[in-house]
Amino acid sequence: MTMVGALLEANARFAETFDASGIHAPRFALLTCMDGRLDPARFLDLAPGDAHVIRNAGGRADADAIRSIVVSYRLLGTREIVVVHHEDCGMMRFTNDELRDMLRADLGLDASQIDFLPFSDLDESVRVDVRMLRQCPLIPDAIPISGFVYDVSSGRLREVR
C-alpha cells in the first residue's frame, strides 16, 4: 500500500467518530518547526480549535509565516502569538551556501536568491523571529508575542527572553 493509501485508511477510521461540535475559535497563533518530533497538540495539550499552528523549516518568521499570522489575528480572531523553536534542529546543521551548493550539484539549479534561514544560535533565532514579528507593521503592538525553545529530549519548553 502506498503512503497515500495508508493515510486515507487512517482518515476513514478517524472520520467514523469525528465530532466537530467541540471545536471552537482559536486563542493564539503558534509558529513552530515542521520537525516530526514536535507535536504541538501533545506538548501544549491543545484541543482542536485552540490554536492556528503555522509550521515551516525552523519555525521561522518569514514572509509566508507573517502572512498566515496576519490572517490568523485579523480575520480569524487570535489574540496572541507564540514562537517555538527546538533543540537539535536541522536548520542548525547547514549554511545557505552549503544547501545552495547541494542544489547546484544535485539539480544543476541556482538557488542563490533563496535564504533558507538557517541559524547557528538557537536562542538568538527565537529572539530574531520574535523581534521580526514585533517590528512588523502588520501586527499591532497590543498583540502579545513570546518565544520558547522546546527540548526534544525532555518535552519541556523554556522561555527565551
PASEBA-1860 file (N, C-alpha, C; in nm, 3 decimals):
! residues 161
1> MTMVGALL> 0.085/-0.118/0.000/0.000/0.000/0.000/0.089/0.124/0.000 ~ 0.048/0.224/-0.074/0.123/0.349/-0.077/0.098/0.427/0.052 ~ 0.180/0.528/0.076/0.160/0.614/0.192/0.024/0.682/0.184 ~ -0.014/0.728/0.065/-0.143/0.795/0.050/-0.257/0.699/0.083 ~ -0.245/0.576/0.041/-0.348/0.476/0.073/-0.360/0.455/0.224 ~ -0.247/0.446/0.293/-0.248/0.430/0.439/-0.309/0.553/0.506 ~ -0.276/0.671/0.454/-0.332/0.793/0.511/-0.483/0.798/0.492 ~ -0.531/0.758/0.376/-0.675/0.759/0.351/-0.748/0.658/0.440
9> EANARFAE> -0.687/0.544/0.462/-0.747/0.447/0.554/-0.753/0.502/0.696 ~ -0.644/0.564/0.741/-0.642/0.623/0.875/-0.746/0.734/0.886 ~ -0.761/0.813/0.782/-0.860/0.920/0.784/-1.002/0.864/0.789 ~ -1.026/0.755/0.720/-1.160/0.694/0.723/-1.193/0.648/0.864 ~ -1.095/0.588/0.934/-1.119/0.547/1.073/-1.146/0.668/1.161 ~ -1.070/0.775/1.143/-1.088/0.897/1.218/-1.227/0.956/1.194 ~ -1.268/0.963/1.070/-1.396/1.025/1.033/-1.516/0.950/1.090 ~ -1.500/0.821/1.117/-1.611/0.742/1.173/-1.659/0.795/1.307
17> TFDASGIH> -1.569/0.853/1.386/-1.606/0.903/1.519/-1.587/1.053/1.533 ~ -1.560/1.121/1.423/-1.534/1.264/1.427/-1.657/1.342/1.473 ~ -1.633/1.439/1.562/-1.740/1.525/1.612/-1.688/1.668/1.613 ~ -1.738/1.751/1.522/-1.691/1.889/1.509/-1.757/1.983/1.609 ~ -1.849/1.933/1.689/-1.926/2.023/1.776/-1.841/2.087/1.886 ~ -1.731/2.028/1.926/-1.649/2.084/2.033/-1.540/2.178/1.986 ~ -1.528/2.198/1.856/-1.422/2.283/1.803/-1.464/2.429/1.817 ~ -1.374/2.510/1.871/-1.406/2.650/1.897/-1.305/2.742/1.827
25> APRFALLT> -1.324/2.870/1.842/-1.233/2.968/1.780/-1.096/2.961/1.845 ~ -0.991/2.971/1.765/-0.855/2.963/1.821/-0.823/3.082/1.910 ~ -0.740/3.054/2.012/-0.700/3.157/2.107/-0.567/3.222/2.070 ~ -0.481/3.149/2.001/-0.349/3.203/1.967/-0.297/3.140/1.839 ~ -0.196/3.206/1.783/-0.125/3.152/1.667/0.010/3.100/1.716 ~ 0.045/2.982/1.674/0.171/2.919/1.712/0.256/2.903/1.588 ~ 0.375/2.962/1.589/0.472/2.946/1.481/0.579/2.851/1.531 ~ 0.592/2.737/1.464/0.688/2.637/1.510/0.746/2.561/1.391
33> CMDGRLDP> 0.841/2.476/1.421/0.912/2.399/1.319/0.827/2.282/1.269 ~ 0.857/2.239/1.148/0.787/2.127/1.087/0.844/1.991/1.131 ~ 0.948/1.992/1.213/1.011/1.869/1.261/0.906/1.773/1.317 ~ 0.910/1.649/1.276/0.812/1.550/1.318/0.816/1.516/1.466 ~ 0.924/1.552/1.535/0.931/1.525/1.679/0.848/1.625/1.759 ~ 0.806/1.732/1.695/0.725/1.833/1.764/0.578/1.806/1.734 ~ 0.502/1.779/1.837/0.358/1.759/1.825/0.292/1.861/1.916 ~ 0.266/1.983/1.865/0.214/2.089/1.950/0.085/2.052/2.023
41> ARFLDLAP> 0.001/1.974/1.961/-0.122/1.934/2.028/-0.091/1.856/2.155 ~ 0.014/1.777/2.152/0.051/1.700/2.270/0.130/1.782/2.370 ~ 0.236/1.853/2.326/0.322/1.920/2.424/0.260/2.047/2.481 ~ 0.152/2.097/2.419/0.080/2.212/2.473/-0.062/2.176/2.517 ~ -0.096/2.048/2.509/-0.229/1.999/2.548/-0.339/2.078/2.478 ~ -0.329/2.085/2.346/-0.424/2.160/2.266/-0.538/2.072/2.218 ~ -0.656/2.126/2.223/-0.773/2.060/2.165/-0.793/2.119/2.025 ~ -0.867/2.050/1.939/-0.895/2.107/1.807/-0.957/2.246/1.820
49> GDAHVIRN> -0.901/2.339/1.748/-0.952/2.476/1.751/-0.879/2.567/1.847 ~ -0.794/2.515/1.934/-0.725/2.600/2.032/-0.627/2.698/1.968 ~ -0.564/2.657/1.859/-0.457/2.739/1.801/-0.453/2.725/1.650 ~ -0.403/2.827/1.586/-0.361/2.816/1.447/-0.215/2.778/1.452 ~ -0.181/2.660/1.405/-0.044/2.613/1.408/0.018/2.636/1.270 ~ 0.119/2.720/1.267/0.188/2.756/1.144/0.326/2.693/1.151 ~ 0.356/2.606/1.055/0.481/2.531/1.061/0.562/2.553/0.934 ~ 0.693/2.564/0.954/0.787/2.567/0.842/0.922/2.518/0.893
57> AGGRADAD> 1.018/2.508/0.804/1.151/2.463/0.844/1.213/2.564/0.941 ~ 1.233/2.522/1.064/1.291/2.607/1.166/1.192/2.690/1.245 ~ 1.065/2.692/1.203/0.967/2.776/1.272/0.997/2.924/1.255 ~ 1.049/2.961/1.139/1.098/3.096/1.116/0.986/3.193/1.076 ~ 1.004/3.318/1.117/0.908/3.425/1.087/0.939/3.484/0.950 ~ 0.921/3.403/0.847/0.942/3.451/0.711/0.815/3.516/0.659 ~ 0.818/3.562/0.535/0.704/3.636/0.478/0.577/3.551/0.478 ~ 0.588/3.423/0.449/0.467/3.340/0.445/0.411/3.316/0.585
65> AIRSIVVS> 0.499/3.297/0.683/0.451/3.281/0.821/0.382/3.408/0.867 ~ 0.439/3.523/0.834/0.377/3.651/0.871/0.242/3.665/0.804 ~ 0.232/3.628/0.679/0.103/3.631/0.607/-0.001/3.549/0.682 ~ 0.035/3.429/0.724/-0.059/3.343/0.797/-0.095/3.401/0.933 ~ 0.002/3.458/1.001/-0.023/3.519/1.133/-0.117/3.637/1.120 ~ -0.098/3.720/1.018/-0.186/3.835/0.998/-0.330/3.788/0.971 ~ -0.345/3.688/0.888/-0.479/3.633/0.863/-0.537/3.577/0.993 ~ -0.454/3.509/1.071/-0.499/3.448/1.196/-0.556/3.551/1.293
73> YRLLGTRE> -0.483/3.660/1.317/-0.532/3.756/1.416/-0.636/3.851/1.357 ~ -0.616/3.894/1.232/-0.703/3.997/1.176/-0.839/3.944/1.134 ~ -0.840/3.824/1.078/-0.965/3.771/1.024/-1.024/3.656/1.105 ~ -0.941/3.590/1.185/-0.988/3.468/1.250/-0.985/3.473/1.402 ~ -0.947/3.587/1.458/-0.969/3.612/1.599/-0.863/3.576/1.700 ~ -0.745/3.529/1.658/-0.643/3.501/1.758/-0.592/3.633/1.816 ~ -0.547/3.627/1.940/-0.504/3.750/2.008/-0.368/3.737/2.075 ~ -0.293/3.635/2.036/-0.159/3.617/2.091/-0.078/3.535/1.992
81> IVVVHHED> 0.054/3.556/1.993/0.144/3.482/1.904/0.253/3.416/1.988 ~ 0.277/3.289/1.962/0.381/3.214/2.033/0.474/3.153/1.929 ~ 0.604/3.175/1.947/0.707/3.119/1.860/0.778/3.008/1.937 ~ 0.789/2.889/1.877/0.858/2.778/1.942/0.958/2.717/1.844 ~ 1.087/2.731/1.876/1.193/2.659/1.805/1.231/2.540/1.892 ~ 1.327/2.460/1.850/1.357/2.340/1.930/1.503/2.301/1.926 ~ 1.542/2.230/2.031/1.677/2.174/2.041/1.698/2.076/1.925 ~ 1.823/2.058/1.886/1.862/1.961/1.784/1.791/1.986/1.651
89> CGMMRFTN> 1.774/2.113/1.616/1.706/2.150/1.491/1.800/2.132/1.371 ~ 1.750/2.071/1.267/1.828/2.051/1.146/1.870/2.180/1.079 ~ 1.800/2.291/1.108/1.834/2.420/1.048/1.967/2.474/1.101 ~ 2.021/2.409/1.204/2.149/2.449/1.260/2.265/2.370/1.199 ~ 2.235/2.280/1.106/2.335/2.188/1.054/2.388/2.225/0.915 ~ 2.348/2.340/0.864/2.394/2.380/0.731/2.393/2.532/0.721 ~ 2.462/2.580/0.619/2.457/2.723/0.586/2.382/2.738/0.455 ~ 2.344/2.860/0.423/2.282/2.886/0.294/2.370/2.838/0.180
97> DELRDMLR> 2.498/2.870/0.188/2.590/2.833/0.080/2.600/2.681/0.064 ~ 2.603/2.609/0.175/2.611/2.463/0.166/2.487/2.405/0.097 ~ 2.369/2.451/0.134/2.247/2.398/0.071/2.239/2.441/-0.075 ~ 2.279/2.564/-0.104/2.280/2.609/-0.243/2.375/2.525/-0.327 ~ 2.493/2.490/-0.270/2.589/2.405/-0.341/2.530/2.266/-0.366 ~ 2.458/2.211/-0.268/2.394/2.080/-0.286/2.292/2.084/-0.400 ~ 2.212/2.188/-0.403/2.110/2.201/-0.507/2.174/2.218/-0.645 ~ 2.283/2.292/-0.649/2.354/2.311/-0.776/2.411/2.177/-0.822
105> ADLGLDAS> 2.472/2.101/-0.728/2.533/1.973/-0.764/2.426/1.869/-0.801 ~ 2.318/1.863/-0.725/2.214/1.760/-0.748/2.124/1.791/-0.867 ~ 2.087/1.919/-0.881/1.985/1.955/-0.979/2.034/2.051/-1.087 ~ 2.156/2.101/-1.069/2.207/2.198/-1.165/2.135/2.331/-1.159 ~ 2.075/2.361/-1.043/1.997/2.484/-1.028/2.068/2.587/-0.942 ~ 2.044/2.713/-0.974/2.099/2.823/-0.895/1.993/2.869/-0.796 ~ 2.019/2.846/-0.668/1.925/2.886/-0.562/1.982/3.003/-0.482 ~ 2.070/3.081/-0.544/2.138/3.189/-0.472/2.042/3.297/-0.424
113> QIDFLPFS> 1.924/3.306/-0.483/1.828/3.408/-0.443/1.745/3.364/-0.322 ~ 1.760/3.241/-0.276/1.680/3.191/-0.165/1.759/3.195/-0.035 ~ 1.700/3.256/0.067/1.754/3.248/0.203/1.676/3.138/0.273 ~ 1.742/3.029/0.303/1.676/2.915/0.367/1.661/2.936/0.518 ~ 1.712/3.047/0.568/1.700/3.088/0.708/1.761/2.990/0.807 ~ 1.880/2.937/0.777/1.947/2.853/0.878/1.998/2.943/0.991 ~ 2.035/2.880/1.101/2.087/2.957/1.214/2.185/2.873/1.292 ~ 2.271/2.940/1.370/2.370/2.868/1.449/2.347/2.886/1.599
121> DLDESVRV> 2.267/2.983/1.637/2.240/3.011/1.779/2.090/2.997/1.801 ~ 2.050/2.894/1.872/1.909/2.861/1.889/1.831/2.973/1.958 ~ 1.879/3.019/2.073/1.807/3.124/2.145/1.800/3.252/2.063 ~ 1.908/3.284/1.994/1.908/3.406/1.913/1.809/3.394/1.797 ~ 1.793/3.274/1.742/1.696/3.257/1.633/1.554/3.286/1.684 ~ 1.524/3.247/1.807/1.393/3.278/1.865/1.381/3.429/1.883 ~ 1.485/3.491/1.938/1.481/3.637/1.959/1.462/3.712/1.827 ~ 1.532/3.669/1.723/1.521/3.733/1.592/1.378/3.722/1.540
129> DVRMLRQC> 1.319/3.604/1.551/1.184/3.585/1.498/1.080/3.662/1.580 ~ 1.093/3.663/1.711/1.002/3.742/1.794/1.017/3.890/1.761 ~ 1.140/3.935/1.746/1.165/4.076/1.711/1.107/4.109/1.573 ~ 1.123/4.020/1.477/1.066/4.043/1.343/0.915/4.059/1.351 ~ 0.850/3.975/1.430/0.705/3.984/1.444/0.665/4.112/1.517 ~ 0.738/4.147/1.622/0.707/4.270/1.697/0.726/4.394/1.612 ~ 0.822/4.391/1.522/0.850/4.507/1.438/0.767/4.511/1.310 ~ 0.693/4.407/1.284/0.613/4.401/1.162/0.498/4.501/1.171
137> PLIPDAIP> 0.489/4.594/1.077/0.382/4.694/1.082/0.242/4.636/1.066 ~ 0.232/4.512/1.020/0.102/4.448/1.001/0.048/4.384/1.129 ~ 0.132/4.379/1.233/0.092/4.318/1.360/0.088/4.427/1.466 ~ -0.029/4.453/1.525/-0.041/4.560/1.624/0.046/4.535/1.747 ~ 0.095/4.643/1.807/0.177/4.635/1.927/0.103/4.568/2.042 ~ -0.029/4.574/2.042/-0.109/4.519/2.152/-0.112/4.366/2.153 ~ -0.068/4.302/2.046/-0.069/4.156/2.039/0.053/4.102/2.113 ~ 0.033/4.026/2.221/0.149/3.968/2.291/0.220/3.865/2.203
145> ISGFVYDV> 0.352/3.870/2.205/0.435/3.775/2.128/0.541/3.721/2.221 ~ 0.550/3.590/2.233/0.650/3.528/2.320/0.724/3.419/2.244 ~ 0.843/3.385/2.294/0.926/3.286/2.228/0.978/3.181/2.324 ~ 0.989/3.058/2.274/1.030/2.945/2.356/1.119/2.851/2.276 ~ 1.192/2.768/2.349/1.266/2.656/2.291/1.208/2.529/2.351 ~ 1.177/2.434/2.264/1.126/2.303/2.304/1.243/2.206/2.308 ~ 1.255/2.133/2.418/1.361/2.033/2.432/1.305/1.899/2.384 ~ 1.356/1.849/2.272/1.303/1.724/2.215/1.335/1.602/2.300
153> SSGRLREV> 1.429/1.615/2.395/1.463/1.503/2.483/1.373/1.494/2.606 ~ 1.332/1.610/2.659/1.253/1.611/2.782/1.107/1.647/2.760 ~ 1.077/1.711/2.645/0.941/1.757/2.620/0.908/1.890/2.686 ~ 1.007/1.953/2.746/0.983/2.079/2.820/1.008/2.201/2.732 ~ 0.931/2.306/2.761/0.951/2.435/2.699/1.032/2.524/2.791 ~ 1.116/2.607/2.730/1.195/2.705/2.804/1.174/2.840/2.738 ~ 1.134/2.938/2.815/1.110/3.071/2.758/1.243/3.137/2.722 ~ 1.243/3.207/2.610/1.360/3.283/2.565/1.323/3.430/2.574
161> R> 1.404/3.505/2.643/1.380/3.650/2.657/1.482/3.728/2.579
END
